[in-house]
Amino acid sequence: MARSGGGDPQHTSAFIAAVASFATWGLVPIYWKLLSRVPALEILAHRFVWTIVFLGLLLSWQERWREVIGNLRRRRSALFCLGSGIMVGLNWLLFIWAVNIGHVLETSLGYFMTPIVNVLLGAFILRERLSAWQTASIVIALVAVSILAFGYGHFPWIALGLCTSFGLYGLLRKQSGTAAIPGLFLETLFLLPLALVYLVLLANRGTLTFGPSHLSLSAILTTSGIVTAVPLIWFGYAARHLRLVTIGFLQYLSPSISFRQIRR
């Protein structure tokens, strides 16, 4: 069970990891805009491939393959990793597609809604207690987000999809009981075959945006594994050691940074 004591070194490191992951995600739209000429599905497929490559190298360096095999053999851990992998895959696809077509504002709205989803999941599913000020804060946030959503002009289905998928990802990730790097490797591994099949189909059609004729885009796509994996490793560590309610409140950092990027 995650500890909540502020003096616990593990709690402190998990807190720092959460802040680092959300700050990184707040800046990531700048990176994905560099790939605006690449179809969203192809970017998603590359994220799976290059994330596996990066994590494989990391696991080999740390000599942690036994953890991966052990988690794979435990039915409960494997199923939770499969579920969280599906959720994060849906989140990635929706996010990249929305950013590439210019819906950055709605993605930020979605990530303003995500902390509320995390807090509610923590309170009602995991039975985590809310203090009086936390309850008041979440009520105010609900009212504010409702006003923003109403003023958006149409039903914010992108925002709703983002907050639901990532909220469920955090819940499943926390309940999987797997360490950050081995768990993320399994999440990505389960969906890797679909990514590879899709990239092969694109290559056969001659529409793959990767190779000698697309050197700059290929270089950026290759780094997508690091951009994807590092904040998720931090988040996975934080989710294991912090309450979901705490993570929810910290998560407001990400959309706040994204909104600042939009205003520039």
C-alpha positions in Angstrom: 0.0 0.0 0.0 1.2 3.5 -0.8 2.4 5.5 2.1 1.3 9.0 2.7 3.8 10.3 5.2 5.5 13.4 4.0 8.7 12.4 5.8 9.1 9.1 4.1 12.0 9.3 1.5 10.1 7.0 -0.8 7.1 9.2 -0.6 9.2 12.2 -1.4 10.9 10.6 -4.4 7.4 9.5 -5.7 6.2 13.1 -5.2 9.1 14.4 -7.2 8.6 11.8 -9.9 4.9 12.8 -10.2 5.8 16.5 -10.6 8.5 15.6 -13.2 6.1 13.5 -15.3 3.3 16.1 -15.3 5.7 18.9 -16.1 7.1 16.9 -19.0 3.6 16.1 -20.4 2.8 19.8 -20.2 5.6 20.5 -22.6 5.2 17.4 -24.9 2.7 19.1 -27.3 5.6 21.1 -28.6 7.3 17.8 -29.6 4.3 16.3 -31.2 3.7 19.4 -33.3 7.0 18.6 -35.0 5.3 15.5 -36.4 2.2 17.2 -37.7 2.9 15.8 -41.2 2.8 12.2 -39.9 -0.6 10.5 -39.5 -1.7 9.9 -35.9 -1.9 6.2 -36.3 1.6 6.0 -37.6 3.0 8.1 -34.8 1.2 5.8 -32.3 2.7 2.7 -33.9 6.2 4.3 -33.8 5.7 5.1 -30.1 5.1 1.5 -29.3 8.1 0.3 -31.3 10.6 2.8 -30.0 9.4 2.7 -26.5 10.0 -1.1 -26.5 13.5 -0.6 -27.9 14.3 2.0 -25.2 12.8 0.0 -22.4 14.5 -3.2 -23.6 17.9 -1.4 -23.5 17.1 0.0 -20.0 16.0 -3.5 -18.7 19.2 -5.1 -20.1 21.4 -2.4 -18.5 19.7 -2.8 -15.1 19.5 -6.7 -15.5 15.8 -6.8 -14.7 14.4 -9.3 -17.2 13.5 -11.7 -14.4 11.0 -9.1 -13.1 9.4 -8.9 -16.5 9.1 -12.7 -16.8 7.8 -13.0 -13.2 5.1 -10.4 -13.9 4.2 -12.1 -17.1 3.6 -15.4 -15.3 1.4 -13.8 -12.7 -2.1 -13.8 -14.3 -3.3 -10.8 -12.3 -0.3 -8.6 -13.0 -0.4 -9.5 -16.7 -4.1 -8.8 -17.1 -3.8 -5.4 -15.3 -0.8 -4.5 -17.6 -2.9 -5.5 -20.6 -5.8 -3.3 -19.5 -3.5 -0.3 -18.7 -1.7 -0.8 -22.0 -5.0 -0.6 -23.9 -6.0 2.6 -21.9 -2.7 4.4 -22.5 -2.8 3.4 -26.2 -6.2 4.9 -26.6 -5.1 8.0 -24.7 -2.0 8.4 -26.9 -3.9 8.0 -30.1 -6.6 10.5 -29.2 -4.0 13.0 -27.9 -1.8 12.9 -30.9 -4.7 13.1 -33.3 -6.2 16.1 -31.5 -2.9 18.0 -31.3 -2.1 17.3 -35.0 -5.5 18.7 -36.1 -5.2 21.8 -33.9 -7.3 20.8 -30.9 -4.6 21.6 -28.3 -7.1 23.6 -26.3 -9.5 20.7 -26.0 -6.6 18.4 -25.0 -5.7 20.8 -22.2 -9.4 20.8 -21.1 -9.2 17.0 -21.1 -6.2 17.1 -18.8 -7.9 19.6 -16.6 -10.7 17.0 -16.2 -8.3 14.1 -15.6 -7.3 15.1 -12.1 -11.0 15.2 -11.1 -11.4 11.7 -12.6 -8.3 10.5 -10.6 -9.6 12.0 -7.4 -13.0 10.5 -7.8 -11.6 7.0 -8.7 -9.3 7.2 -5.6 -12.2 8.3 -3.3 -14.9 5.9 -4.6 -13.0 2.9 -5.9 -9.9 2.8 -3.7 -11.7 4.3 -0.7 -9.0 7.0 -0.2 -10.2 9.7 2.2 -10.5 13.4 1.2 -9.8 16.2 3.6 -12.2 19.1 3.9 -10.0 21.4 1.7 -9.6 18.6 -0.9 -13.3 18.1 -1.1 -13.9 21.8 -1.5 -11.1 22.0 -4.1 -12.6 19.2 -6.2 -16.1 20.8 -6.1 -14.7 24.1 -7.3 -12.7 22.3 -10.0 -15.9 20.5 -11.1 -17.8 23.8 -11.4 -14.9 25.5 -13.3 -14.5 22.6 -15.7 -18.2 22.4 -16.3 -18.3 26.2 -17.2 -15.3 25.7 -19.5 -16.9 22.7 -21.2 -20.2 24.6 -21.7 -18.4 27.6 -23.1 -16.5 25.4 -25.6 -19.4 25.5 -28.0 -19.9 21.8 -28.6 -19.7 18.5 -26.6 -16.0 18.1 -25.6 -15.8 14.4 -26.5 -12.0 14.6 -27.1 -11.5 16.0 -23.6 -13.9 13.4 -22.1 -12.1 10.6 -23.9 -8.7 11.8 -22.7 -9.7 12.1 -19.0 -11.5 8.8 -18.9 -8.7 6.8 -20.6 -5.9 8.3 -18.5 -7.9 8.1 -15.3 -8.5 4.4 -15.9 -4.9 3.9 -16.8 -3.8 5.4 -13.5 -6.2 3.2 -11.6 -5.1 0.0 -13.4 -1.4 0.9 -13.1 -1.7 1.4 -9.4 -3.5 -1.9 -8.9 -1.2 -3.9 -11.1 1.5 -4.0 -8.4 4.3 -4.0 -11.0 7.4 -1.8 -10.8 7.5 1.2 -13.2 9.9 0.0 -15.9 8.9 -3.8 -16.1 5.2 -2.8 -16.0 5.5 -0.2 -18.7 7.4 -2.8 -20.9 4.6 -5.3 -20.6 1.9 -2.6 -21.3 3.8 -1.7 -24.5 4.7 -5.3 -25.4 1.0 -6.5 -25.4 0.1 -3.9 -28.1 3.4 -4.1 -30.1 2.2 -6.7 -32.6 -0.6 -4.4 -33.8 1.9 -1.6 -34.2 4.3 -3.7 -36.2 1.6 -5.0 -38.5 0.4 -1.5 -39.2 3.9 -0.2 -40.0 4.5 -3.2 -42.3 1.2 -2.4 -44.1 2.2 1.2 -44.5 5.6 0.1 -45.9 4.0 -2.2 -48.4 1.7 0.6 -49.6 4.7 3.0 -49.9 3.1 5.5 -47.4 5.4 4.9 -44.5 6.8 8.3 -43.2 10.1 6.8 -42.2 13.4 6.1 -44.0 16.0 7.9 -46.2 13.4 10.0 -47.9 12.1 11.4 -44.5 15.4 11.8 -42.5 14.3 14.6 -40.2 10.9 13.0 -39.4 12.6 9.6 -39.0 15.0 11.1 -36.4 12.2 12.7 -34.5 10.1 9.5 -34.6 13.1 7.5 -33.3 13.3 9.7 -30.2 9.5 9.1 -29.5 10.5 6.1 -27.4 12.4 8.3 -24.9 9.8 11.0 -24.9 7.1 8.4 -24.3 8.8 6.2 -21.8 10.5 8.6 -19.4 7.5 10.4 -18.1 5.5 7.2 -17.9 8.3 5.6 -15.8 8.1 8.5 -13.4 4.3 8.3 -13.4 4.4 4.5 -12.8 6.7 4.9 -9.8 4.5 7.7 -8.4 1.3 5.7 -8.9 2.7 2.9 -7.0 3.7 4.9 -3.9 1.3 7.9 -3.8 -2.5 8.0 -3.2 -4.5 8.4 -6.4 -6.1 11.5 -4.8 -2.6 13.1 -4.4 -1.7 12.3 -8.0 -5.0 13.8 -9.1 -4.2 17.2 -7.5 -0.6 17.2 -8.7 -1.8 16.5 -12.3 -3.1 20.1 -12.7 0.5 21.0 -13.4 0.4 19.4 -16.9 -2.6 21.3 -18.4 -1.5 24.5 -16.8 1.8 24.3 -18.7 0.0 23.4 -21.9 -2.3 26.4 -21.6 0.8 28.7 -21.2 2.2 27.3 -24.4 -1.1 28.1 -26.3 -1.1 31.7 -25.1 2.5 32.3 -26.4 
